[in-house]
Amino acid sequence: MTVRHFYLGMAIAGTLVPWLFFGSFFAQQGPDIPLFLKSLFANGPAGGFSADVLISLIVFWVWSWRDAARHGVARWWLVLPASFLVGLSLALPLYLYLREGD
């Protein structure tokens, strides 16, 4: 297994695992986005974890944008929708997969 295949596997896992939780939430609550966002900060531990991931995501965007420019990473912009639709668990391994090239 190459490191590129590892990154691809982690991108797949990083999509499926969070969406198991997101899917469960939406199955119980319906498509209530405001409630979903409010739930990210429902208590201290959830709020701290959510803030940690959101700050890390912003740092990742800046770093990956600069790194992509330096290394000519094609399709860098894919990390943005990946971040919004899933999160850092998809965006980071996806970027590393893209950075490894073909």
Biotite code that builds the C-alpha atoms (Angstrom):
import biotite.structure as struc

atoms = struc.array([
    struc.Atom([0.000, 0.000, 0.000], chain_id="A", res_id=1, res_name="MET", atom_name="CA", element="C"),
    struc.Atom([1.351, 3.411, -0.933], chain_id="A", res_id=2, res_name="THR", atom_name="CA", element="C"),
    struc.Atom([0.961, 6.491, 1.212], chain_id="A", res_id=3, res_name="VAL", atom_name="CA", element="C"),
    struc.Atom([-1.342, 7.880, -1.486], chain_id="A", res_id=4, res_name="ARG", atom_name="CA", element="C"),
    struc.Atom([-3.657, 4.887, -1.058], chain_id="A", res_id=5, res_name="HIS", atom_name="CA", element="C"),
    struc.Atom([-3.544, 5.404, 2.714], chain_id="A", res_id=6, res_name="PHE", atom_name="CA", element="C"),
    struc.Atom([-4.643, 9.040, 2.278], chain_id="A", res_id=7, res_name="TYR", atom_name="CA", element="C"),
    struc.Atom([-7.460, 7.944, -0.025], chain_id="A", res_id=8, res_name="LEU", atom_name="CA", element="C"),
    struc.Atom([-8.625, 5.350, 2.503], chain_id="A", res_id=9, res_name="GLY", atom_name="CA", element="C"),
    struc.Atom([-8.543, 7.932, 5.286], chain_id="A", res_id=10, res_name="MET", atom_name="CA", element="C"),
    struc.Atom([-10.533, 10.374, 3.110], chain_id="A", res_id=11, res_name="ALA", atom_name="CA", element="C"),
    struc.Atom([-13.175, 7.687, 2.623], chain_id="A", res_id=12, res_name="ILE", atom_name="CA", element="C"),
    struc.Atom([-13.239, 6.846, 6.344], chain_id="A", res_id=13, res_name="ALA", atom_name="CA", element="C"),
    struc.Atom([-13.209, 10.576, 7.127], chain_id="A", res_id=14, res_name="GLY", atom_name="CA", element="C"),
    struc.Atom([-16.366, 10.924, 5.076], chain_id="A", res_id=15, res_name="THR", atom_name="CA", element="C"),
    struc.Atom([-18.269, 7.864, 6.237], chain_id="A", res_id=16, res_name="LEU", atom_name="CA", element="C"),
    struc.Atom([-17.674, 8.038, 9.997], chain_id="A", res_id=17, res_name="VAL", atom_name="CA", element="C"),
    struc.Atom([-18.837, 11.650, 10.505], chain_id="A", res_id=18, res_name="PRO", atom_name="CA", element="C"),
    struc.Atom([-21.803, 11.110, 8.201], chain_id="A", res_id=19, res_name="TRP", atom_name="CA", element="C"),
    struc.Atom([-22.918, 8.141, 10.294], chain_id="A", res_id=20, res_name="LEU", atom_name="CA", element="C"),
    struc.Atom([-23.334, 10.618, 13.158], chain_id="A", res_id=21, res_name="PHE", atom_name="CA", element="C"),
    struc.Atom([-24.723, 13.407, 10.951], chain_id="A", res_id=22, res_name="PHE", atom_name="CA", element="C"),
    struc.Atom([-27.144, 10.990, 9.310], chain_id="A", res_id=23, res_name="GLY", atom_name="CA", element="C"),
    struc.Atom([-28.363, 9.775, 12.664], chain_id="A", res_id=24, res_name="SER", atom_name="CA", element="C"),
    struc.Atom([-28.963, 13.364, 13.776], chain_id="A", res_id=25, res_name="PHE", atom_name="CA", element="C"),
    struc.Atom([-30.882, 14.265, 10.617], chain_id="A", res_id=26, res_name="PHE", atom_name="CA", element="C"),
    struc.Atom([-32.884, 11.019, 10.745], chain_id="A", res_id=27, res_name="ALA", atom_name="CA", element="C"),
    struc.Atom([-34.049, 11.926, 14.255], chain_id="A", res_id=28, res_name="GLN", atom_name="CA", element="C"),
    struc.Atom([-34.398, 15.706, 13.889], chain_id="A", res_id=29, res_name="GLN", atom_name="CA", element="C"),
    struc.Atom([-35.133, 16.174, 10.200], chain_id="A", res_id=30, res_name="GLY", atom_name="CA", element="C"),
    struc.Atom([-33.243, 18.626, 8.015], chain_id="A", res_id=31, res_name="PRO", atom_name="CA", element="C"),
    struc.Atom([-32.999, 21.247, 10.755], chain_id="A", res_id=32, res_name="ASP", atom_name="CA", element="C"),
    struc.Atom([-29.686, 23.012, 9.968], chain_id="A", res_id=33, res_name="ILE", atom_name="CA", element="C"),
    struc.Atom([-30.070, 25.710, 12.681], chain_id="A", res_id=34, res_name="PRO", atom_name="CA", element="C"),
    struc.Atom([-30.568, 22.972, 15.299], chain_id="A", res_id=35, res_name="LEU", atom_name="CA", element="C"),
    struc.Atom([-27.592, 21.066, 13.904], chain_id="A", res_id=36, res_name="PHE", atom_name="CA", element="C"),
    struc.Atom([-25.356, 24.145, 14.222], chain_id="A", res_id=37, res_name="LEU", atom_name="CA", element="C"),
    struc.Atom([-26.688, 24.903, 17.700], chain_id="A", res_id=38, res_name="LYS", atom_name="CA", element="C"),
    struc.Atom([-25.988, 21.310, 18.731], chain_id="A", res_id=39, res_name="SER", atom_name="CA", element="C"),
    struc.Atom([-22.304, 21.755, 17.875], chain_id="A", res_id=40, res_name="LEU", atom_name="CA", element="C"),
    struc.Atom([-22.105, 24.000, 20.949], chain_id="A", res_id=41, res_name="PHE", atom_name="CA", element="C"),
    struc.Atom([-24.766, 22.286, 23.104], chain_id="A", res_id=42, res_name="ALA", atom_name="CA", element="C"),
    struc.Atom([-22.479, 21.994, 26.131], chain_id="A", res_id=43, res_name="ASN", atom_name="CA", element="C"),
    struc.Atom([-18.920, 22.723, 27.207], chain_id="A", res_id=44, res_name="GLY", atom_name="CA", element="C"),
    struc.Atom([-17.231, 19.609, 25.824], chain_id="A", res_id=45, res_name="PRO", atom_name="CA", element="C"),
    struc.Atom([-19.091, 19.776, 22.502], chain_id="A", res_id=46, res_name="ALA", atom_name="CA", element="C"),
    struc.Atom([-18.382, 23.496, 22.182], chain_id="A", res_id=47, res_name="GLY", atom_name="CA", element="C"),
    struc.Atom([-14.707, 23.077, 23.009], chain_id="A", res_id=48, res_name="GLY", atom_name="CA", element="C"),
    struc.Atom([-14.318, 20.226, 20.539], chain_id="A", res_id=49, res_name="PHE", atom_name="CA", element="C"),
    struc.Atom([-16.228, 22.118, 17.826], chain_id="A", res_id=50, res_name="SER", atom_name="CA", element="C"),
    struc.Atom([-14.163, 25.277, 18.376], chain_id="A", res_id=51, res_name="ALA", atom_name="CA", element="C"),
    struc.Atom([-10.951, 23.234, 18.252], chain_id="A", res_id=52, res_name="ASP", atom_name="CA", element="C"),
    struc.Atom([-11.891, 21.648, 14.931], chain_id="A", res_id=53, res_name="VAL", atom_name="CA", element="C"),
    struc.Atom([-13.127, 24.921, 13.413], chain_id="A", res_id=54, res_name="LEU", atom_name="CA", element="C"),
    struc.Atom([-9.927, 26.770, 14.342], chain_id="A", res_id=55, res_name="ILE", atom_name="CA", element="C"),
    struc.Atom([-7.846, 23.888, 12.987], chain_id="A", res_id=56, res_name="SER", atom_name="CA", element="C"),
    struc.Atom([-9.874, 23.970, 9.782], chain_id="A", res_id=57, res_name="LEU", atom_name="CA", element="C"),
    struc.Atom([-9.165, 27.673, 9.236], chain_id="A", res_id=58, res_name="ILE", atom_name="CA", element="C"),
    struc.Atom([-5.446, 27.088, 9.787], chain_id="A", res_id=59, res_name="VAL", atom_name="CA", element="C"),
    struc.Atom([-5.594, 24.149, 7.363], chain_id="A", res_id=60, res_name="PHE", atom_name="CA", element="C"),
    struc.Atom([-7.261, 26.289, 4.663], chain_id="A", res_id=61, res_name="TRP", atom_name="CA", element="C"),
    struc.Atom([-4.536, 28.932, 4.852], chain_id="A", res_id=62, res_name="VAL", atom_name="CA", element="C"),
    struc.Atom([-1.707, 26.418, 4.989], chain_id="A", res_id=63, res_name="TRP", atom_name="CA", element="C"),
    struc.Atom([-3.042, 24.199, 2.196], chain_id="A", res_id=64, res_name="SER", atom_name="CA", element="C"),
    struc.Atom([-3.740, 27.176, -0.059], chain_id="A", res_id=65, res_name="TRP", atom_name="CA", element="C"),
    struc.Atom([-0.135, 28.365, 0.313], chain_id="A", res_id=66, res_name="ARG", atom_name="CA", element="C"),
    struc.Atom([1.266, 24.844, 0.083], chain_id="A", res_id=67, res_name="ASP", atom_name="CA", element="C"),
    struc.Atom([-0.771, 24.113, -3.047], chain_id="A", res_id=68, res_name="ALA", atom_name="CA", element="C"),
    struc.Atom([0.587, 27.244, -4.717], chain_id="A", res_id=69, res_name="ALA", atom_name="CA", element="C"),
    struc.Atom([4.170, 26.241, -3.860], chain_id="A", res_id=70, res_name="ARG", atom_name="CA", element="C"),
    struc.Atom([3.790, 22.645, -5.008], chain_id="A", res_id=71, res_name="HIS", atom_name="CA", element="C"),
    struc.Atom([1.369, 23.104, -7.911], chain_id="A", res_id=72, res_name="GLY", atom_name="CA", element="C"),
    struc.Atom([-1.381, 20.971, -6.399], chain_id="A", res_id=73, res_name="VAL", atom_name="CA", element="C"),
    struc.Atom([-4.131, 20.701, -8.989], chain_id="A", res_id=74, res_name="ALA", atom_name="CA", element="C"),
    struc.Atom([-7.719, 20.892, -7.752], chain_id="A", res_id=75, res_name="ARG", atom_name="CA", element="C"),
    struc.Atom([-6.719, 22.289, -4.332], chain_id="A", res_id=76, res_name="TRP", atom_name="CA", element="C"),
    struc.Atom([-10.118, 23.991, -4.169], chain_id="A", res_id=77, res_name="TRP", atom_name="CA", element="C"),
    struc.Atom([-11.787, 20.599, -3.575], chain_id="A", res_id=78, res_name="LEU", atom_name="CA", element="C"),
    struc.Atom([-10.835, 20.886, 0.102], chain_id="A", res_id=79, res_name="VAL", atom_name="CA", element="C"),
    struc.Atom([-13.277, 23.776, 0.508], chain_id="A", res_id=80, res_name="LEU", atom_name="CA", element="C"),
    struc.Atom([-16.508, 21.906, -0.325], chain_id="A", res_id=81, res_name="PRO", atom_name="CA", element="C"),
    struc.Atom([-15.060, 18.852, 1.476], chain_id="A", res_id=82, res_name="ALA", atom_name="CA", element="C"),
    struc.Atom([-14.674, 21.015, 4.577], chain_id="A", res_id=83, res_name="SER", atom_name="CA", element="C"),
    struc.Atom([-18.231, 22.317, 4.452], chain_id="A", res_id=84, res_name="PHE", atom_name="CA", element="C"),
    struc.Atom([-19.920, 19.033, 3.533], chain_id="A", res_id=85, res_name="LEU", atom_name="CA", element="C"),
    struc.Atom([-17.984, 16.808, 5.955], chain_id="A", res_id=86, res_name="VAL", atom_name="CA", element="C"),
    struc.Atom([-15.129, 18.530, 7.758], chain_id="A", res_id=87, res_name="GLY", atom_name="CA", element="C"),
    struc.Atom([-11.422, 18.337, 8.412], chain_id="A", res_id=88, res_name="LEU", atom_name="CA", element="C"),
    struc.Atom([-11.596, 14.526, 8.530], chain_id="A", res_id=89, res_name="SER", atom_name="CA", element="C"),
    struc.Atom([-12.185, 14.553, 4.761], chain_id="A", res_id=90, res_name="LEU", atom_name="CA", element="C"),
    struc.Atom([-10.461, 17.788, 3.751], chain_id="A", res_id=91, res_name="ALA", atom_name="CA", element="C"),
    struc.Atom([-7.036, 16.972, 5.235], chain_id="A", res_id=92, res_name="LEU", atom_name="CA", element="C"),
    struc.Atom([-6.538, 13.461, 3.806], chain_id="A", res_id=93, res_name="PRO", atom_name="CA", element="C"),
    struc.Atom([-8.074, 14.609, 0.505], chain_id="A", res_id=94, res_name="LEU", atom_name="CA", element="C"),
    struc.Atom([-5.526, 17.417, 0.243], chain_id="A", res_id=95, res_name="TYR", atom_name="CA", element="C"),
    struc.Atom([-2.653, 15.063, 1.102], chain_id="A", res_id=96, res_name="LEU", atom_name="CA", element="C"),
    struc.Atom([-3.942, 12.626, -1.520], chain_id="A", res_id=97, res_name="TYR", atom_name="CA", element="C"),
    struc.Atom([-4.019, 15.401, -4.124], chain_id="A", res_id=98, res_name="LEU", atom_name="CA", element="C"),
    struc.Atom([-0.575, 16.600, -3.062], chain_id="A", res_id=99, res_name="ARG", atom_name="CA", element="C"),
    struc.Atom([0.918, 13.150, -3.631], chain_id="A", res_id=100, res_name="GLU", atom_name="CA", element="C"),
    struc.Atom([-0.086, 13.384, -7.308], chain_id="A", res_id=101, res_name="GLY", atom_name="CA", element="C"),
    struc.Atom([-0.489, 10.496, -9.710], chain_id="A", res_id=102, res_name="ASP", atom_name="CA", element="C"),
])
